[in-house]
Amino acid sequence: MALFPENFDLVDHLVGNRSPLCGLAFPRAWLTALGVSFDESLEVCEDWDLLLRIAPFCGVAVSHLVTSHYRYHGLGDARSGHSDIAWEVAKRTVIDKVNSKPLLLPAGSVNKLRSERELLGALEARLTVLESDLTRSLAHLGATQAELAMSRAVMEEFRHSRSWRVTAPLRGLGDAARRLGLLKARSSVPRSSEGQAADQPEFAAAQQTVPVEYFETLYADNPDPWGFETEWYEERKYALTIDSLPKKRYRRAFEPGCGIGVLTATLATRCDSVISVDCVARAVRQAQDRVQGMAWVEVREMTVPDQWPEGSFDLIVISELARYFGDDDLGQLIDRTILSLKHGADLVLVHHRPHGAVPQSAEAVHGAFAARGELVRLGSYTQPEFLLDVLARAGQPAFE
């Protein structure tokens, strides 16, 4: 970066001296007529002071020819021979002198000052938002650290207990079984009303979409086959899903595959309007009962991706749905999702990671979405049990 700018700008010189005195030339007649000379009371900055007093009257013509050489060696000159305090006093004196009188500015200065003021206003507004976000983040961090410290204390106490030592052999057997694939996370497998694992046909081999009849059979036997209301896995996953939303509030959100509406009810607290759909009539009725009294939430019976609500959305949440689609339906789901997202709108994907007997894995689903050029990834959260990704539709939001 050049030490001095190529073009002279008086507005810039109000911030600091940008020109060496030997690079400037003023008519002697103007100096005499105006009675302008160096202010010998200044220890430093006397050239800057002279420039600010004479340039508004004479103007400054720029020549790109080399007319002089300006050198300083760092020893014995004004930069090193005076203290920082002397420099600050001199600078303040110069600015106070200029500020005490009307100032003539050259043509073009108004646009420059307006532009700088608009930029300053935008930066101040952004700073307010960042300060607010920082305050919330610090509060959340403090609460999380307190919870973590408590959890560590409880775990440490538990690990030193007699029961922990006695059951160590059983835990070893359990870990070995998990490594061999003999045990699966309970929430990844739908349950019957008696708590037994429901039969899972092998859909993965044919890469076919799981038919609606399969889900209808599950809900006919158990009103909450995945434990949406009772499982810690679901409760924790929903909390992290809501916390991952980049914006404080959304105007219109869409949740396909809402099940019995547990996530829907929480999502509604962050949105002005929510449309949630599911392919199973019994699940839809339970979801409608759950959000009764929330007039801004609409739950419909609808089979995506063949059916889709009209309009666009600034938030779409796809939770534990896309793994059940074959390749063709997954591609259609991605297409319809992108077309329904406004520019700048957010998309949250969260799916269980153990593959199981379903057509898609969480990694395959999220990778297929992320591969589309219309989407950009804002963040990702990976756990052994599930994968959570936050993406956004590329482009600037339209003015509303």
N, C-alpha and C positions, 0 to 999 in steps of 0.2 A: 504494500500500500504506500502511495506517495505521501511524503511528509506534508506537502502543501497541495491544495487542489489546483486544477488547471484553470478554472474559471473563478472570478471574484464574485462573491455573493455577500451583500451587506448584512442580510438577515443572519447568515451563518457567522459573520464576524461579531455579532452581538453576543454570541456564546463564548467565543474565544478568538484570539488572534490567529488567523489562518494564512497570513502573508508576511514574509520578511520585508523589512523597510527598504532594503536595497533593491527589492523587486518592484517598487512603486515609484512613480514620478508624478508630481503635481506642479501646475504652473506657479512660478514664484509670485506672479502678480496676485493670484488668489490668496496666497499665504499673507502677502503684505496687506491687501485690501481688507481681509477679514481679521487681521491682527492675530493670526494663529501661529503658535510656536510650541516647542516642546514644553511640557510641564516639568520643570526641574525639581519640583518637590517629590516626584515619584522616583523611588529607587529603581524600579523595573516597570515594564509595561508602558513606558513613555511613547514608544513607537505605535503601539496599539491605540493609545489615547489620542494621538495626533491623527491617526488614520480615521477613527470614528468621528472626529470633529470636522475633517476636511472632505472626506469622501461623499457625504450626502449633498454637498454643494457642487463639487466638481464632477462627480461621477468617476468611474474607473473603467478605462478601456483596456481590454485584454489583448496581449500580444503573446503568441506562442513561440516567439523567437527567444533564444537564450540571451539575456541582457546582463546577467550578473551571476556570480557564484556566492552561495551562502554556506558558510562552514562554521561549525563549532566543535570544539575538541573535548568539552566536558571538564576542563581544568582552567580555572581563572576567568571564566566568562560569566555572564549574568545567570545562566542556568545553575551553575554550581557555586557561584560566589555569594548568593543570597539565600536566606533560610526560607523554608516553606511558608512560614508566617508572613514574611515580607512579601512574598508573591501573592498570598491571599489578600493581604491588606491592599496592595496595589490594584489587584483585580477588582475588589469591591469598590475602591475609590473611583476607578474608571467607569464602572457600570453606574454608580450613583450619579456621576457627573452627566452621563448621557441620559439617564433616566429622569433627570430633573428638568429637562428642556424638551420642547417638541422636536420630533425627529423626522426628517425627510427620507422616504424610502424610494428606491428606484422602481421602475415599471416591472410588473410581474411579482412584486413582493406580496401583494394581497392574496393571490392564489396560493403562493407558497405558505403563507401564514395560515390560511384557511385549511390547507391540506394537512399541515402539521397539527393544527388544533383538532381536526377530525380524527387524525391518527391517535392523538393523545386521549381523546374521549373514548375511542374504541378500546384502547389499552386499559384505561381506567375501569371501563365496564367489565372487561375480561378479568382484570385483577380482582374485582368484587366477586365475580363468580368463582375464581380460583380460591380466594380466601374462604368463601363459604364452603366449597368442596373440601378444602384442607381442614377446616374446623370439623366437618362431619367425619372426615377420614380419621383425624386424630382421636375423635371421640370413639369411633368404631374400633380403632386400633387399641385404645386404652381398655375398652370393654373386652376385646378379644384377648389381650395380654393377661387381664385379670382372670378370665375363664381358663386360659391355658395354664396359668400358674396354679389355679385350684385343681384342675384336672391332673396336672403333674404331681401335685401333693397327694391327691387321692390315689393315683396309680402307684406312686412310690410306697405309700403306706400299705396298699394292697399287695404289692410284690414282696414286701417283707413279712407278710402275714403267714401264718402256719398253713392255712388252706391253700394258698398259692403254691407253696413248696410241695404239699402232699399231692396236688393234682397235676404236677408237672408231667408225669408219664402220660396221662390222658391227653394233655395238650399236644404232646409230641405225636401221638397217634392221629389226632385230628389234623395237624399240619401235614402229615404225610398223606392222609386221605385227600386233602385238598389238592396237594401237588399232583396226585394221581387222577384227579378229576372225579373222585367218588362223591364229593360233597359240592353243592352249589349254593350260592347266596339265596336265601329264602325268597327275597323279593323278585328274583329273576324268573321264578316259576309260579304260575297261577295256582291257586289253591281251591279245593272244594270246600263246602260248608263245614265239613268235619276236619278241615285243616290238612288233608292229604293232598299231595301234589296231583294236579289234574293231568290227564293224558295229553301229551303234546305230539301231534302228528309231525312227521319229518317233512317240513316244507322246504328246508334249506337246499336239499339235493336238487330239486327241480327249479329252484329260484322262482317259484310261483308266489304270488301274493296270497297271504293267509285269508281265506274266505270269511265273510261276515258271519256265516253260520257257526263257525268255531267260537267266536266271541259271544254270540247269543247263547250258546250252550254253557259257556263258563258263567255268564251272569244269571242264567236260569238256575244254576246249582248253588251259586254264592253271590250275594249282592255286592261283595267287595273282594273279588278273586285275587287281586294283587296286594291287598292290605293297604290301600291308599290312605285309609283313616287310622290305621293302627301301627304300621311298620315304621321304625326309626329311619330306615333307609329312605323311605318316601318323604318323611317329615324333613329330614336334613337336606335331601335333594331339592325339595320345593323351596326351602329357605335360601339355599345357595342360588337357585334360579332367579328368585326375586331380587336378591342382592346383586346379581350380575347385570341387571338392567342399567344401561348407560345413562338414561335420562330419568329425571325425577318424575315426570308425568308424560302420559301418552294420550293422544286424542282418540284413536281408534285402533283396537287390537283384535287379533284373530288367533284362536287356539284350536287347531284341528286335533281330533282324538282326545277329547277332554275327559273321557271316562265318567266318573260320578261327580266331577266338578270340584274336587278338593283344591287343585291348583287354580281353577277358575275363580273361586271366591277370594283367594289372596291376590291374584292378578288384578281383580276388579278394583282394589284399593289404590292402584297406581294408574288407572285409566278412566277416561271420560266415557268410553263406550267399548264394550267387549262383545264379540261374537264367538261362541264356543260351539263345536259340533262333535257328534259321535255317531257311529254307525249302528249302535245297539239302542233300541227304544227304551229298554229298562234302565240303562245307564243314563240316558238323556233325562228321563223322568226324575231320577235321583238328583242329577245335577240341577235341574230346574227347581226342585224343592230346596236345595242347598242355597241357591242364590235368590230365593224368594224375598222380595223386599228391595232388591237391587234393580231398580227400573232400567238402569243403563247397561244391564247384562242380558244378552239373549242367547239361549241354548237351543240349538236345532238338531234334529235327526238328519244326518247327511253323511254320505259315503265319499270321502275324498280318496284319490284326486279326481274321480269322474265327476263329482259334484263339487261346486265351489261357490262361496258367497260373492256377491257383486261388490264393486267398489275397490278402493285401495286402502292400505293400512300403513300406519307408521310403526307398528310392532306386530310380529308374528312369532309365536312360541310353539315349537314342535317338540313335544316331550314324549318319549317312549312310543312313538308312532311309526317312524319311517323304517325301523328294522323289520317290520312285518310286510314290507312291499317287495315284490319282485323287481327286476331291473327296469322293466318298461314302466311300471307304475311309479317307481322311484324317480325316474327321469321326468315323468309328467308332473309329479309332486314338486320337483325342483323348478320346472318351468313355470308352473302356476304360482308358486310362491314368489319367484322373482318378479313376475308380471304384476303381482298384487302389492308389492312393496313400493312405497314412494321413494324417490331419490333421497338418500340420507336416512331412510328408515332402518330400524334394527330388526335382526333375526336372531332368536335364541334357539339353539339345538341342544338337547340333553337326552342321552340314551345310555341304557345299561351296557356294560362292556362285555361280560362273558357272552360268547356268541349264542350258544344253545341251539335249539331246533327251529330257528327262524331264518328267513332268507338273507338278511343283511347283518353285518356287524356294525357297532357304533363307529368304528374307524372308517369303514367303507361309506357309510351314510354321510358323515361329516366331511370326509375327503371329497365326495362327489359334489357337495354344496360348495366347498371352498375352491374347487377347481374352476368354478364358473367365474368368468372375468367381471360379471356385473356385481360380484360380492367381494368385500374386503373383510379380513378377520380383524376384529378389535381386541379379542382376548380369548384365552383358552384355559380350562381348568380340568386337569386329569386326575382321577381317583382310580383305585383298583376296581371299584364297583361301577363307575359311570364316567362318561366323557361329556363335558359341557363346553360349547363354543358360542361366542357372541360375534356375529357378523353384521355388516351394514350394506345396504344397497349403495353402490358408488354413485357419485354425483351430488350436486348442491341441492338442498331442499327447495322446493318451489315456494314462491312468495304466497302467503295465505292472508 
